[in-house]
Amino acid sequence: YLMHILPSVEPEAFRYAIVAYAAIIVVMASGAILQERPYRAWYIVAATLFVFSDGAIAYGMAMGQPTTLVVMPTYYAAQAIFTVLYMLRKKA
């Protein structure tokens, strides 16, 4: 996916920033997948939605195509799930 986007990104310094950010997002998603806790599946769903949302932003910026209709619902869904999970942890 990055190999498809990166050649379209200018200036070159942005390419390094995109790769660094992608690495951070992968670590976050890996943490959601590898953890053992209640509601694990919901953490994975939220992380996947977040990764998809950020990927759509990168794709839209690199290809010059609007992605708001895809980005905002997935982003807010991920944030809502993370918020509910946080509240459930505080309640326990």
A tleap script that builds the chain and sets N, CA, C and O, in Angstrom:
source leaprc.protein.ff14SB
mol = sequence {
  NTYR LEU MET HIE ILE LEU PRO SER VAL GLU
  PRO GLU ALA PHE ARG TYR ALA ILE VAL ALA
  TYR ALA ALA ILE ILE VAL VAL MET ALA SER
  GLY ALA ILE LEU GLN GLU ARG PRO TYR ARG
  ALA TRP TYR ILE VAL ALA ALA THR LEU PHE
  VAL PHE SER ASP GLY ALA ILE ALA TYR GLY
  MET ALA MET GLY GLN PRO THR THR LEU VAL
  VAL MET PRO THR TYR TYR ALA ALA GLN ALA
  ILE PHE THR VAL LEU TYR MET LEU ARG LYS
  LYS CALA
}
set mol.1.N position { 0.816 -1.179 0.000 }
set mol.1.CA position { 0.000 0.000 0.000 }
set mol.1.C position { 0.869 1.256 0.000 }
set mol.1.O position { 0.653 2.168 -0.798 }
set mol.2.N position { 1.842 1.298 0.889 }
set mol.2.CA position { 2.736 2.461 0.916 }
set mol.2.C position { 3.503 2.612 -0.381 }
set mol.2.O position { 3.741 3.729 -0.839 }
set mol.3.N position { 3.891 1.501 -0.974 }
set mol.3.CA position { 4.638 1.578 -2.237 }
set mol.3.C position { 3.788 2.171 -3.354 }
set mol.3.O position { 4.322 2.733 -4.310 }
set mol.4.N position { 2.491 2.051 -3.240 }
set mol.4.CA position { 1.577 2.633 -4.220 }
set mol.4.C position { 1.439 4.137 -4.006 }
set mol.4.O position { 1.312 4.897 -4.965 }
set mol.5.N position { 1.465 4.560 -2.752 }
set mol.5.CA position { 1.250 5.963 -2.414 }
set mol.5.C position { 2.525 6.795 -2.475 }
set mol.5.O position { 2.518 7.905 -3.008 }
set mol.6.N position { 3.608 6.270 -1.939 }
set mol.6.CA position { 4.827 7.068 -1.758 }
set mol.6.C position { 5.361 7.736 -3.019 }
set mol.6.O position { 5.797 8.884 -2.930 }
set mol.7.N position { 5.360 7.104 -4.176 }
set mol.7.CA position { 5.886 7.801 -5.355 }
set mol.7.C position { 5.122 9.077 -5.703 }
set mol.7.O position { 5.666 9.957 -6.370 }
set mol.8.N position { 3.884 9.188 -5.267 }
set mol.8.CA position { 3.071 10.361 -5.582 }
set mol.8.C position { 3.263 11.498 -4.591 }
set mol.8.O position { 2.755 12.598 -4.810 }
set mol.9.N position { 3.983 11.254 -3.509 }
set mol.9.CA position { 4.111 12.242 -2.440 }
set mol.9.C position { 5.287 13.169 -2.711 }
set mol.9.O position { 6.412 12.726 -2.942 }
set mol.10.N position { 5.002 14.449 -2.677 }
set mol.10.CA position { 6.035 15.481 -2.792 }
set mol.10.C position { 5.820 16.478 -1.670 }
set mol.10.O position { 4.666 16.713 -1.313 }
set mol.11.N position { 6.822 17.065 -1.101 }
set mol.11.CA position { 8.244 16.822 -1.287 }
set mol.11.C position { 8.678 15.501 -0.653 }
set mol.11.O position { 7.925 14.867 0.087 }
set mol.12.N position { 9.880 15.117 -0.957 }
set mol.12.CA position { 10.398 13.827 -0.501 }
set mol.12.C position { 10.390 13.686 1.019 }
set mol.12.O position { 10.230 12.581 1.536 }
set mol.13.N position { 10.560 14.788 1.733 }
set mol.13.CA position { 10.566 14.730 3.203 }
set mol.13.C position { 9.242 14.184 3.740 }
set mol.13.O position { 9.221 13.522 4.777 }
set mol.14.N position { 8.139 14.458 3.042 }
set mol.14.CA position { 6.853 13.924 3.475 }
set mol.14.C position { 6.827 12.402 3.401 }
set mol.14.O position { 6.121 11.755 4.174 }
set mol.15.N position { 7.583 11.835 2.488 }
set mol.15.CA position { 7.616 10.373 2.375 }
set mol.15.C position { 8.135 9.743 3.655 }
set mol.15.O position { 7.600 8.737 4.123 }
set mol.16.N position { 9.185 10.339 4.223 }
set mol.16.CA position { 9.746 9.811 5.465 }
set mol.16.C position { 8.749 9.955 6.610 }
set mol.16.O position { 8.627 9.065 7.452 }
set mol.17.N position { 8.040 11.076 6.636 }
set mol.17.CA position { 7.051 11.296 7.679 }
set mol.17.C position { 5.920 10.274 7.562 }
set mol.17.O position { 5.440 9.762 8.573 }
set mol.18.N position { 5.499 9.979 6.346 }
set mol.18.CA position { 4.426 9.009 6.134 }
set mol.18.C position { 4.865 7.618 6.573 }
set mol.18.O position { 4.095 6.895 7.206 }
set mol.19.N position { 6.086 7.242 6.246 }
set mol.19.CA position { 6.593 5.926 6.650 }
set mol.19.C position { 6.686 5.845 8.179 }
set mol.19.O position { 6.324 4.827 8.769 }
set mol.20.N position { 7.168 6.909 8.816 }
set mol.20.CA position { 7.270 6.919 10.279 }
set mol.20.C position { 5.888 6.819 10.921 }
set mol.20.O position { 5.698 6.062 11.873 }
set mol.21.N position { 4.935 7.572 10.406 }
set mol.21.CA position { 3.584 7.527 10.954 }
set mol.21.C position { 2.952 6.156 10.733 }
set mol.21.O position { 2.270 5.637 11.617 }
set mol.22.N position { 3.173 5.576 9.570 }
set mol.22.CA position { 2.648 4.235 9.284 }
set mol.22.C position { 3.215 3.224 10.282 }
set mol.22.O position { 2.498 2.334 10.740 }
set mol.23.N position { 4.492 3.357 10.616 }
set mol.23.CA position { 5.106 2.443 11.583 }
set mol.23.C position { 4.449 2.587 12.955 }
set mol.23.O position { 4.213 1.593 13.642 }
set mol.24.N position { 4.157 3.814 13.347 }
set mol.24.CA position { 3.502 4.054 14.639 }
set mol.24.C position { 2.102 3.436 14.648 }
set mol.24.O position { 1.700 2.824 15.637 }
set mol.25.N position { 1.368 3.594 13.561 }
set mol.25.CA position { 0.024 3.038 13.469 }
set mol.25.C position { 0.064 1.507 13.507 }
set mol.25.O position { -0.805 0.876 14.109 }
set mol.26.N position { 1.065 0.921 12.868 }
set mol.26.CA position { 1.209 -0.546 12.892 }
set mol.26.C position { 1.482 -1.029 14.314 }
set mol.26.O position { 0.952 -2.061 14.726 }
set mol.27.N position { 2.292 -0.303 15.058 }
set mol.27.CA position { 2.564 -0.678 16.451 }
set mol.27.C position { 1.281 -0.601 17.273 }
set mol.27.O position { 1.017 -1.484 18.089 }
set mol.28.N position { 0.479 0.448 17.068 }
set mol.28.CA position { -0.783 0.586 17.784 }
set mol.28.C position { -1.716 -0.581 17.450 }
set mol.28.O position { -2.304 -1.186 18.348 }
set mol.29.N position { -1.848 -0.892 16.175 }
set mol.29.CA position { -2.727 -1.992 15.767 }
set mol.29.C position { -2.211 -3.328 16.299 }
set mol.29.O position { -3.001 -4.173 16.720 }
set mol.30.N position { -0.912 -3.519 16.284 }
set mol.30.CA position { -0.322 -4.755 16.816 }
set mol.30.C position { -0.621 -4.900 18.303 }
set mol.30.O position { -0.913 -5.996 18.782 }
set mol.31.N position { -0.547 -3.791 19.026 }
set mol.31.CA position { -0.874 -3.820 20.451 }
set mol.31.C position { -2.310 -4.253 20.687 }
set mol.31.O position { -2.590 -5.015 21.613 }
set mol.32.N position { -3.217 -3.771 19.854 }
set mol.32.CA position { -4.630 -4.159 19.983 }
set mol.32.C position { -4.819 -5.638 19.681 }
set mol.32.O position { -5.616 -6.308 20.338 }
set mol.33.N position { -4.102 -6.146 18.703 }
set mol.33.CA position { -4.246 -7.542 18.301 }
set mol.33.C position { -3.611 -8.487 19.317 }
set mol.33.O position { -4.153 -9.557 19.593 }
set mol.34.N position { -2.483 -8.103 19.864 }
set mol.34.CA position { -1.718 -9.005 20.727 }
set mol.34.C position { -2.139 -8.993 22.192 }
set mol.34.O position { -1.748 -9.882 22.948 }
set mol.35.N position { -2.914 -8.022 22.597 }
set mol.35.CA position { -3.274 -7.940 24.008 }
set mol.35.C position { -4.271 -9.028 24.411 }
set mol.35.O position { -5.013 -9.558 23.584 }
set mol.36.N position { -4.264 -9.335 25.671 }
set mol.36.CA position { -5.228 -10.281 26.251 }
set mol.36.C position { -5.987 -9.535 27.336 }
set mol.36.O position { -5.469 -9.311 28.430 }
set mol.37.N position { -7.217 -9.153 27.023 }
set mol.37.CA position { -8.065 -8.453 27.983 }
set mol.37.C position { -9.514 -8.608 27.575 }
set mol.37.O position { -9.807 -9.035 26.458 }
set mol.38.N position { -10.418 -8.265 28.470 }
set mol.38.CA position { -11.835 -8.329 28.095 }
set mol.38.C position { -12.115 -7.416 26.899 }
set mol.38.O position { -11.486 -6.369 26.745 }
set mol.39.N position { -13.037 -7.815 26.081 }
set mol.39.CA position { -13.442 -7.049 24.896 }
set mol.39.C position { -12.329 -6.924 23.859 }
set mol.39.O position { -12.291 -5.961 23.093 }
set mol.40.N position { -11.436 -7.888 23.838 }
set mol.40.CA position { -10.297 -7.855 22.914 }
set mol.40.C position { -10.737 -7.641 21.473 }
set mol.40.O position { -10.120 -6.866 20.742 }
set mol.41.N position { -11.793 -8.319 21.066 }
set mol.41.CA position { -12.264 -8.201 19.689 }
set mol.41.C position { -12.654 -6.761 19.364 }
set mol.41.O position { -12.431 -6.300 18.245 }
set mol.42.N position { -13.233 -6.048 20.327 }
set mol.42.CA position { -13.620 -4.662 20.080 }
set mol.42.C position { -12.405 -3.752 19.936 }
set mol.42.O position { -12.431 -2.802 19.153 }
set mol.43.N position { -11.343 -4.034 20.685 }
set mol.43.CA position { -10.098 -3.272 20.498 }
set mol.43.C position { -9.549 -3.487 19.087 }
set mol.43.O position { -9.065 -2.553 18.449 }
set mol.44.N position { -9.631 -4.715 18.617 }
set mol.44.CA position { -9.153 -5.020 17.269 }
set mol.44.C position { -10.008 -4.310 16.226 }
set mol.44.O position { -9.474 -3.767 15.259 }
set mol.45.N position { -11.310 -4.305 16.405 }
set mol.45.CA position { -12.204 -3.610 15.470 }
set mol.45.C position { -11.875 -2.119 15.445 }
set mol.45.O position { -11.745 -1.530 14.373 }
set mol.46.N position { -11.742 -1.512 16.617 }
set mol.46.CA position { -11.450 -0.079 16.686 }
set mol.46.C position { -10.101 0.244 16.042 }
set mol.46.O position { -9.985 1.213 15.292 }
set mol.47.N position { -9.099 -0.554 16.331 }
set mol.47.CA position { -7.776 -0.321 15.746 }
set mol.47.C position { -7.816 -0.484 14.226 }
set mol.47.O position { -7.193 0.292 13.502 }
set mol.48.N position { -8.535 -1.476 13.751 }
set mol.48.CA position { -8.652 -1.690 12.304 }
set mol.48.C position { -9.357 -0.516 11.635 }
set mol.48.O position { -8.935 -0.066 10.569 }
set mol.49.N position { -10.422 -0.018 12.246 }
set mol.49.CA position { -11.110 1.152 11.693 }
set mol.49.C position { -10.189 2.371 11.661 }
set mol.49.O position { -10.196 3.139 10.699 }
set mol.50.N position { -9.404 2.539 12.712 }
set mol.50.CA position { -8.473 3.661 12.781 }
set mol.50.C position { -7.405 3.551 11.696 }
set mol.50.O position { -7.093 4.537 11.029 }
set mol.51.N position { -6.850 2.364 11.519 }
set mol.51.CA position { -5.839 2.148 10.479 }
set mol.51.C position { -6.449 2.404 9.104 }
set mol.51.O position { -5.830 3.050 8.259 }
set mol.52.N position { -7.649 1.903 8.881 }
set mol.52.CA position { -8.319 2.125 7.602 }
set mol.52.C position { -8.555 3.611 7.355 }
set mol.52.O position { -8.332 4.105 6.250 }
set mol.53.N position { -9.004 4.319 8.384 }
set mol.53.CA position { -9.252 5.752 8.272 }
set mol.53.C position { -7.982 6.505 7.897 }
set mol.53.O position { -7.993 7.329 6.983 }
set mol.54.N position { -6.898 6.227 8.594 }
set mol.54.CA position { -5.637 6.904 8.296 }
set mol.54.C position { -5.101 6.522 6.923 }
set mol.54.O position { -4.517 7.355 6.229 }
set mol.55.N position { -5.295 5.277 6.532 }
set mol.55.CA position { -4.886 4.860 5.197 }
set mol.55.C position { -5.667 5.589 4.115 }
set mol.55.O position { -5.112 5.957 3.079 }
set mol.56.N position { -6.950 5.793 4.357 }
set mol.56.CA position { -7.771 6.524 3.391 }
set mol.56.C position { -7.333 7.983 3.293 }
set mol.56.O position { -7.337 8.558 2.205 }
set mol.57.N position { -6.955 8.583 4.417 }
set mol.57.CA position { -6.438 9.957 4.387 }
set mol.57.C position { -5.180 10.022 3.532 }
set mol.57.O position { -5.051 10.887 2.666 }
set mol.58.N position { -4.258 9.105 3.782 }
set mol.58.CA position { -3.002 9.092 3.017 }
set mol.58.C position { -3.271 8.878 1.536 }
set mol.58.O position { -2.676 9.546 0.690 }
set mol.59.N position { -4.152 7.963 1.228 }
set mol.59.CA position { -4.480 7.689 -0.169 }
set mol.59.C position { -5.087 8.926 -0.828 }
set mol.59.O position { -4.703 9.298 -1.937 }
set mol.60.N position { -6.018 9.549 -0.150 }
set mol.60.CA position { -6.656 10.737 -0.698 }
set mol.60.C position { -5.688 11.874 -0.927 }
set mol.60.O position { -5.763 12.567 -1.941 }
set mol.61.N position { -4.775 12.070 0.014 }
set mol.61.CA position { -3.787 13.143 -0.135 }
set mol.61.C position { -2.824 12.843 -1.272 }
set mol.61.O position { -2.487 13.730 -2.057 }
set mol.62.N position { -2.386 11.609 -1.362 }
set mol.62.CA position { -1.406 11.254 -2.391 }
set mol.62.C position { -2.017 11.241 -3.782 }
set mol.62.O position { -1.362 11.629 -4.749 }
set mol.63.N position { -3.253 10.804 -3.894 }
set mol.63.CA position { -3.883 10.657 -5.203 }
set mol.63.C position { -4.768 11.845 -5.574 }
set mol.63.O position { -5.313 11.900 -6.677 }
set mol.64.N position { -4.907 12.789 -4.651 }
set mol.64.CA position { -5.709 13.971 -4.937 }
set mol.64.C position { -7.192 13.691 -5.047 }
set mol.64.O position { -7.912 14.374 -5.776 }
set mol.65.N position { -7.644 12.684 -4.321 }
set mol.65.CA position { -9.056 12.315 -4.356 }
set mol.65.C position { -9.667 12.540 -2.975 }
set mol.65.O position { -9.054 12.198 -1.963 }
set mol.66.N position { -10.863 13.110 -2.926 }
set mol.66.CA position { -11.507 13.309 -1.627 }
set mol.66.C position { -11.905 11.978 -0.987 }
set mol.66.O position { -12.418 11.084 -1.659 }
set mol.67.N position { -11.665 11.860 0.303 }
set mol.67.CA position { -12.000 10.618 1.013 }
set mol.67.C position { -12.806 10.875 2.277 }
set mol.67.O position { -12.936 9.987 3.120 }
set mol.68.N position { -13.347 12.080 2.418 }
set mol.68.CA position { -14.046 12.452 3.642 }
set mol.68.C position { -15.191 11.509 3.975 }
set mol.68.O position { -15.410 11.193 5.144 }
set mol.69.N position { -15.917 11.060 2.973 }
set mol.69.CA position { -17.066 10.182 3.226 }
set mol.69.C position { -16.648 8.816 3.756 }
set mol.69.O position { -17.460 8.107 4.352 }
set mol.70.N position { -15.407 8.445 3.547 }
set mol.70.CA position { -14.888 7.184 4.078 }
set mol.70.C position { -14.164 7.427 5.398 }
set mol.70.O position { -14.289 6.643 6.339 }
set mol.71.N position { -13.412 8.515 5.458 }
set mol.71.CA position { -12.557 8.777 6.615 }
set mol.71.C position { -13.356 9.084 7.873 }
set mol.71.O position { -13.134 8.463 8.913 }
set mol.72.N position { -14.269 10.018 7.795 }
set mol.72.CA position { -14.932 10.486 9.015 }
set mol.72.C position { -15.781 9.412 9.701 }
set mol.72.O position { -15.680 9.272 10.920 }
set mol.73.N position { -16.602 8.654 8.993 }
set mol.73.CA position { -17.367 7.610 9.709 }
set mol.73.C position { -16.478 6.554 10.365 }
set mol.73.O position { -16.753 6.127 11.486 }
set mol.74.N position { -15.421 6.130 9.682 }
set mol.74.CA position { -14.550 5.108 10.266 }
set mol.74.C position { -13.753 5.668 11.439 }
set mol.74.O position { -13.554 4.982 12.441 }
set mol.75.N position { -13.298 6.908 11.316 }
set mol.75.CA position { -12.548 7.543 12.407 }
set mol.75.C position { -13.430 7.699 13.648 }
set mol.75.O position { -13.032 7.325 14.751 }
set mol.76.N position { -14.626 8.250 13.459 }
set mol.76.CA position { -15.507 8.459 14.615 }
set mol.76.C position { -15.978 7.139 15.211 }
set mol.76.O position { -16.143 7.037 16.426 }
set mol.77.N position { -16.194 6.141 14.388 }
set mol.77.CA position { -16.568 4.824 14.913 }
set mol.77.C position { -15.444 4.262 15.778 }
set mol.77.O position { -15.698 3.734 16.861 }
set mol.78.N position { -14.213 4.373 15.308 }
set mol.78.CA position { -13.064 3.891 16.092 }
set mol.78.C position { -12.958 4.647 17.406 }
set mol.78.O position { -12.759 4.039 18.458 }
set mol.79.N position { -13.089 5.967 17.356 }
set mol.79.CA position { -12.987 6.767 18.579 }
set mol.79.C position { -14.123 6.434 19.550 }
set mol.79.O position { -13.909 6.378 20.761 }
set mol.80.N position { -15.315 6.216 19.024 }
set mol.80.CA position { -16.448 5.862 19.890 }
set mol.80.C position { -16.202 4.523 20.576 }
set mol.80.O position { -16.459 4.380 21.771 }
set mol.81.N position { -15.706 3.548 19.829 }
set mol.81.CA position { -15.424 2.234 20.416 }
set mol.81.C position { -14.344 2.344 21.484 }
set mol.81.O position { -14.485 1.783 22.571 }
set mol.82.N position { -13.262 3.068 21.181 }
set mol.82.CA position { -12.201 3.251 22.175 }
set mol.82.C position { -12.737 3.948 23.426 }
set mol.82.O position { -12.343 3.603 24.540 }
set mol.83.N position { -13.624 4.919 23.255 }
set mol.83.CA position { -14.194 5.642 24.402 }
set mol.83.C position { -15.040 4.720 25.266 }
set mol.83.O position { -14.916 4.730 26.491 }
set mol.84.N position { -15.890 3.929 24.643 }
set mol.84.CA position { -16.722 2.983 25.400 }
set mol.84.C position { -15.842 1.973 26.128 }
set mol.84.O position { -16.097 1.655 27.290 }
set mol.85.N position { -14.826 1.474 25.467 }
set mol.85.CA position { -13.917 0.518 26.110 }
set mol.85.C position { -13.214 1.143 27.307 }
set mol.85.O position { -13.035 0.493 28.337 }
set mol.86.N position { -12.819 2.398 27.171 }
set mol.86.CA position { -12.181 3.108 28.288 }
set mol.86.C position { -13.146 3.235 29.466 }
set mol.86.O position { -12.777 3.001 30.616 }
set mol.87.N position { -14.386 3.608 29.157 }
set mol.87.CA position { -15.380 3.749 30.226 }
set mol.87.C position { -15.665 2.404 30.889 }
set mol.87.O position { -15.854 2.351 32.104 }
set mol.88.N position { -15.699 1.335 30.131 }
set mol.88.CA position { -15.906 0.006 30.710 }
set mol.88.C position { -14.748 -0.386 31.634 }
set mol.88.O position { -14.958 -1.012 32.673 }
set mol.89.N position { -13.525 -0.011 31.243 }
set mol.89.CA position { -12.361 -0.314 32.104 }
set mol.89.C position { -12.433 0.464 33.401 }
set mol.89.O position { -12.126 -0.079 34.463 }
set mol.90.N position { -12.831 1.720 33.336 }
set mol.90.CA position { -12.917 2.553 34.549 }
set mol.90.C position { -14.026 2.074 35.478 }
set mol.90.O position { -13.936 2.224 36.696 }
set mol.91.N position { -15.071 1.498 34.891 }
set mol.91.CA position { -16.205 1.006 35.655 }
set mol.91.C position { -15.846 -0.264 36.429 }
set mol.91.O position { -16.370 -0.498 37.518 }
set mol.92.N position { -14.964 -1.072 35.876 }
set mol.92.CA position { -14.619 -2.375 36.458 }
set mol.92.C position { -13.744 -2.256 37.677 }
set mol.92.O position { -13.374 -3.267 38.273 }
savepdb mol mol.pdb
quit
